[in-house]
């Protein structure tokens, strides 16, 4: 009897050991059978999901799998600067993804940075640095400077390299702004001083000799006197430069507003005299008409030339003059809905999203 029991126990132990060696755990879990890869059902990898469904490593690996090769360096720089806890931010996840969708040159980490880089620039810039506008590019020197919310030496250097390369390849506006303090905020004082020696004198000489691109550059960045600036920009605008037309239209109101109560020009246009200049309400009807005519003509010609960064803005401003729903611009032409739609369409075709909004609104009126 005992012999039979001993034999049964031995058999059970042997079977258990064999099962364990073949992959069983003995605790109710069996390893899944090996499947032929050719028989596997393909599964679509879904990377864009709420952050909380990711471990930090999953999130990182998922991003790397869908990003351009260069992008990993930017993400690693962000993590090195702010720590891996940044992965837990829904805002970070959202705008990193949007940055890739919009093909931005690097990751934006929150809504403010995304807006500054993709659409509006920083500190009152008239457009995005992505469009190549030199003042918007140089504004990134402040945006990414040490001590600021978005402090990033890597991103600041990215824009610094861009503006220096533009200057080296002959962009007159880039050369001019690098001779100023605005440029030094991005590239530093040492580079600014070298640029002044290399570019400034030639820019002024070429502008005096009638070079329209040099006139635009000197008028925007190398002229301290507001009225001299308007005169120089007018020369470049009359030679058919869209961006000169745009900036002339933006500065020409100073010819009417910087006057005292007797109508004499206030030559000192420093901040200390700002309260002494006239307001729009102080202008007479004839002055309003003349100012409106000058601005309208400049914007119209700028859009018609269509050879600069601000082509869409020029068309948009012309549309506003004709738009019967707009009453804040200086009157100079009769309102006409159909003509306004035509110019809004030109601005929209040139890439301005705001024009599309105005176009849709006006068509539905």
Secondary structure, DSSP 8 states (H G I E B T S, - for coil): -HHHHHHHHHHHHHHHHHHHHTTB-SSS-B------GGGS--------S-GGGS-HHHHHHHHHHHS-TTHHHHHHHHHHHH-GGGGG-HHHHHHHHHHHHTT-SS---SHHHHHIIIII-SSS-SS-GGGT-HHHHHHHHHHTSTTSTT--HHHHHHHHHHHHHHHHTT-HHHHHHTTSHHHHHHH-HHHHHHHIIIIIHHHHHHHHTT-HHHHHHHHHHS---HHHHHHHHHHHHHTT-HHHHHHHHHHTTHHHHSB-TTS-B----SGGGGGGS--GGGS-HHHHHHHHHHHHHHHHHHHHH--STTHHHHHHHHHHHH-TT--SS---S---HHHHHHHHHHHHHTT-HHHHHHHHHHHT-
